[in-house]
Amino acid sequence: MSEGIGSKRLVTGAHYGLRDWMAQRLTAALMALFTALVLFQVIFSRGEIGYDLWAGIFNPQWMRALTFTVLLALTYHVWVGMRDIWMDYIKPVGVRLALHIFTIVWLLSCLGWAVQVLWRL
């Protein structure tokens, strides 16, 4: 039987996990910049902070596209984190698979709901 095949995975190479680590850092940076942009718009806006202000911030097409991109980044960011938690701490394969499926369904449902809210403004 070949080495590294079977129930134990052989971890080799210096890049193992680097892509996921980098993806989480990039998505976190994108979400931080987006948060700063929205805060800047709210802080330097005139008038009362209410529905009209929020609708005005998210009404331009470029802001909706940016928000959609951030929602995708958030979904991917959460998926990588939750997947790693399930892989590290849940040992029974069946339970881990069920948690992975539940997480995917939940995240896609939340993403769908958020997009629906965003494009209904």
Beta strands, then each sheet from edge to edge (+ up, - down):
end
